[in-house]
Amino acid sequence: MTGLSLLLLPFMLRAATGLIVASLALSPVGVAALALNLAGLRFTLMHLGLLGAAAGLAGGVDPFLAGMTFIAGGSLLFGPVADWVKLDVGQTSSLFMTGSLAAAFLLLYKADVPAMEAFSIFTGSILTLTPRDLAVLSLFGAGVLAVLGLWYWELNLMLFDQELAAALGVRASAFRYAVLALLGLAIGACLKLVGALMVDALLMLPAMAALPLARNLKHALVLSSFFGLISSTLGIVASLQWDLPISASVAMAGVLVLAASQGVRSIWRLRSSSAARTSA
């Protein structure tokens, strides 16, 4: 059994379905994160995932589950801790990143657990996706889309004018922290699919491809899902056809989609400039 026929295998079909569900439902989170300048915080959350994996191994718990729990918990605590210690987002991010990485290495050393197993969260384990994992991911994806739909007015207003948003009753800092929490949950959901190092393939690259081409926020959210779907589909097909790692194939497909979107944008600009010179 070779090529696309491998999709007949249940574990391979679950892996492909999980990637497609995640790309459709979670890519719009990247749009919100990029729009509110929260994308850089994902690195801090990934370090928290490593700490969680180390703690899970030390306690006899699945490292992926522990890593997802630490990421989700950290994203929920980030905002309140920043307010409590009176530090800005960048300083609080450095505090979390450095502290979690130091704690992870100390725990790995003292608990005498295999470090490579903890670092497995950086590569993912998509082929071990279970039917329960897929069901949870699907429910979570539906929840994410529902939340973004409920927050659409606030998010659109925040992008247009944060002072106006505050005047109309939107608590800007609280809303940013809520989006950060959603980003953390999305990263946690992607861990087993593509690993922490390639989370951008599902969350950020589709959003980066969509934003330059979008006419408005709604268009950007829809386009990000579409580009995420294209990236996942191309990655899966390339992986099966040429015997390549799925995660890396999806990431490379995302890079190519982003490059294509930038090319289309450049062509639009050239045409607009040419039309303006002609009319002048």
Secondary structure, 3 states (H helix, E strand, C coil): CCHHHHHHCHHHHHHHHHHHHHHHHHHHHHHHHHHCCCHHHHHHHHHHHHHHHHHHHHHCCCHHHHHHHHHHHHHHHHHHHHHHHCCCHHHHHHHHHHHHHHHHHHHHHHHCCCHHHHHHHHCCCHHHCCHHHHHHHHHHHHHHHHHHHHCHHHHHHHHHCHHHHHHCCCCHHHHHHHHHHHHHHHHHHHHHHHCHHHHHHHCHHHHHHHHHHCCCHHHHHHHHHHHHHHHHHHHHHHHHHHCCCHHHHHHHHHHHHHHHHHHHHHHHHHHHHHHHHHHC
